[in-house]
């Protein structure tokens, strides 16, 4: 189910900043081979916010780590595909050349800041280190700039907080520090991997608002990895739905929510809790769920990966991987029953 066609936004006059084609990433454990990413393709344009959404284990984070070549060599590797950033083939770069891209041109906001920050270094020193490494700044100038960045991400009293250690900060403040580090070298692309996980809803809203403001102010493109369709609806311009290591649907946010064409996308939308929807005339109702489990990725999948969980699957779905269809409006879907899904309309 190789996704060989990425969908440009309707108003994209320029080539994509990031172009991924036919990405395959494998992990190796004992005698097992885990097919974590299977033919993933995507494009990302300057200034755009692209949402990558799906259940845990669908390959979102591995796709991001593969782009930056952060897959531990002892555990796995990219075995096929092409990753181009502003025309440069990232898979062909030497380790030294790649270091000049990571952090400077492409930065990443990791999912859990407490495990990403060094517990024995002060916050200001960690932000300043990025500037010293990529900008060649002296320690004093880098620390002064680090304080400015902490202020930019709305940390109160940044000069004092710069002297604190990570364990002294709340989860929301640590996430702001990660964003400050990601912004330090004014990257053209930020990859945000579940940036609001484990934060309360108020702090989540603040972090998302901050990222949206920074996108407008700096023009940096954002790849937003999440399992939360609400976050996607609020933040993204386009969205790619992933399942079993590949894209199953891609569209603008407006089109995806108005006209989902893949049963998996419909299942994700139906599972969103809605105020007042849990009760009807018959009494309290259970939340909807997608039946079954995500498939094992220890072997290549025959047919559609979602077929065992799909109420609309046919014999063809179970035997033949669906071709990726590109609709006239740029909406792309890999499903044999896409026309049938369109007739069903928007999920209730």
N, C-alpha and C positions, 0 to 999 in steps of 0.2 A: 504494500500500500504506500509506495513512494509518492510523496507530495512534491511533484516536479514543477508545479505552477504556484507561485506566490502572487498574491493579489495586490496591485497598487491601489492606494486610495484614489478616488475619482479625480482629485485635483492635484495629483503629484506630477509636476512638470520636470522634475530632476530625477536622476538615477538614485536608487536606494543607497543609504549610507552603509547599511549592513545587509549582506545577501548570503543566505545559507542555502545550500543545495544538497539534497540526498545525504543528510548527515546520519551516520550509523555509529553508535557508541556501544561498546561491549564492556562488561565487567567479568572478571574471572575469579571463581572461588572453588578451590579444590579441583574437581573435574567438571564443574558446571560452568556454563557460559550464559550470562544474563544479557539478553538483547534489550538494553535499556532505552535506546533511541533507534528508531527503525525508519530511515529515509526521510527525516524531518527537513522541510524547506520553509523558509520565511524570508520576508524582506521588511526592512525598517527604514523609514525616511527621516531626514533631518527635522528635528522639532516635534516629531510624532510621539504619541504615547500608545504603545502596543501592549495589549493585555494577553498574557498566556495563562489559560485557565484550564482546570481539570482536577480530578481527584488526586490524593496523595498516591505517588507511585506511577503517575502517567508519563513522567519524563521531563517535566518542566524544568526543574532545577538542574538535571543532568544536561539538558540542552544548553542552559546558560553556562554551566561549568565547562562544557565542551567548547563553546565559543571562545572562552578565555584560556582554554587549554589548562584547566585546573584539575582535571581528572588525575588522581594519583597514579603514577605509572605502574606501581606495583599492583594496583587493584583493577585497572582497566585502561582503555584507550579508545580514541576515535579511529575506527578501522576503514572508514570510507566517507566521501563527501567533500564539499568545498565550503570554506568560510571566508568571505571577502569583506573587509572593512575599508571603505573608501578606496576600493580597488586593490588593496593589498591582501594577499592570500595568507591568512593568519596561521594556517597549518604548515606553511613553508618557512615561517620565520625561525631564526635561531633563538635559543633561550635569551640571549642578550637583547636581540631585537624585540622579542615579545615583552620583555620587562619595560621597554620604552612605551609600549602600547597600554599595558595594564596600569591602571591608576592615573595615567595622564590623559589618554584618548578615550579609554573605556574604563569605567569604574563600576564596582559592584557593592551593593548594600546587602549584606548577608542576613539570613533569617533570624539568627539569635545573636544579638550584640554582645551578650555576656561571654559567650565562647569565642567571639571574634576579636574582642579587645584584650590587650595584654593586661592581666590583673596587677602586675607589679610596676607598670608605667603610668605616670600621670596622664590625664586626658589631653592636656595641651601638648605634651611631648609626643603623643601618638599622632595627633593631627599634624604637628610640625614635622614629624619624620617624613611624611609623604612629600611635603614641600622641599625638604632638604634633598630627598632622593631624586625627585623628578624635575625640580626647578633649580637645584643647585644653590638654594638660599642658605645663608648663615643661620646658626641656631637662634640668635636673638630676633632676626627679621622673621624667621619662620614661626617663632612662637607668637610674635605680635600679629602675624597674619592668621594664625590658628585662633586667636582670641576674636578676631574680626569674623571668622567663619562660624564660631560658636554663637556669636551675636546674630549672624545672618540666619541661623537655624532656630532662632528665638529661645536660646538658653539664657535665663535671667542671670545677671551678674557674671558674665562670661570669664572675666579675669580671675574671679575666685574659683569658679568651677573648673577652670583649666588646671588648677593645682590639685584637684581631687583625683582619687583613684576610681576605677569603674564600679567597684562594689558600693561606693558611697552614693551613686546616682540611681534614680528610679529607672524602670524599664523604658519609659518614654524618653527620658533624657539620654539614656545610652543609645537609643535608636537615632536621636538627633545628632549625637556625636558621630555615629556611623555615616549619616548623611553629610555632615560637615567634612569628614575625611574623603567621602566620594566626590565632593565638590571642590576639594582643595586645588586641584590642578585644572579646573575648568574643563572637564571632559565633554566630549561631544555626544557621548552615549553613557547613560547610567542604567545598569541592570539591577532592579530591586526585587530581591527574592523574599516574598512574603513579609514585607516591611512592617506590617501591623500585627503579626502573629503574637499572641499572648499579651496584647495590650488591651486595656479596657476601652469601651466604645468611645468615650470622650477623647482619650489620647489618640485612638485610631483616627478619629475625625481630624484632629490637629495635625497629625503626621501627613495624612492625605492632602489636607489643605496646603501644608508647607511644600510638599512635592509638586503640587499643581502650580503654586506661585513660582517656585524655582524653575519649572519648565517654561513658564511664560517669561520670566526675567532673564534667564541665561540662554534659552533656546536649545538646551540639551534635550536630545531624544531620550525617552525612557522605555525600557522593556520591563513591564510590571508583571511579575509572576505571582499568581494567587489562586486559591481555590474558591474565593468569594466573588460571586457574580455581582454583588452589590458594589464592591470596590471597583470592579471593571466598569460597571454602568456609570459610576461617578467620575472615573479618571481617564479612561481610555478613549482613543479615537477609533481604533480597530481592535478586534479580538480574534485570537486563534484558540480553538478548543482542541485540547490534546487528549488522546486516549491510547494506552498501550504503546507509548513511544512515538506517536506520529500525530499529525494534524488531521482531524476529522471534519472540521468546519472552520471557515474563516470569512469574516464580513465586517462591515462597519458596526459599531455598537448599536446604532439605531436599527439597522436592518436585522441584526442577529436577534435582538429582543422582540422585534415585531414579527419576524418570520424565520424561526429556527427550522432548519431543514434536516437535522440529524437527530435520531431518537435519543442519543446520549445527551445532546444539548437540551432537548426537551425535558429529559429526566432531571438534569441539573436544575433547570428553571422550576419544574414542578416541586422540587424538594426545598425550595426557598420558603421559610416560614413567612406567613402573611397575617397581618393583624386582622383578627376576627374570622379568619378562614378555618380555624380549628373546630368551629362549632356550626352546625346547621340544624334544620328542623328535627333531625333524628338524634341530635345530641352531640357530644364531643367527638371529634374526628382525629384520627392519627395523622401525623405528618407523613407525606408521601416519601417514598424512598426508591432507589434503583435496586431491584432485586439482584441477588448473586454477588459475586466477588470479582475484583479486577483479575485479569488472566495472568497466569504464570508467564514470565518472559524468559524462561530457561530454554525455550525452543522456538523456532519460527512458527507463527500462527497461520493456520490454514483458513482461508476465507476472511470474513469480517471479524475483527477482534471483539467487537461488541455483540455479535450475534447470540452468544449464549445467554445474555442478559436482556435481549431485545424482544419486546412483545410483537414486533412487526417483521421479524426475521423470516426469510424464506429459505428454501433449499439452496438457491443460488447464493444467498448471503453466507451460508455455512461452508460452501465449497469454493467460492471465488472471491478474492479480495476486490472490493469496490473500486472502480476507477474514480479519479477525482474530477468532478464536473465544475466547470466555471460558468456561472450564469451571466447574462448580459450586464447586470448591475454590479458585477465584481464579486458577488457572493459565491464562494467555493465550498463544495461539500463532497465528502467521500462516502456515499450511501446509495445503494441500489434502489431504495425506496424513497428517495428525496421528493419526487413528485407527489407521492402519497402523503408525506409529511406536510407538504405545502398546502394540500387540500384540508388538512386537519386544522390549520390556522394556529394562532397564538395559544400556548398552553394557558389554561385557567389557573 
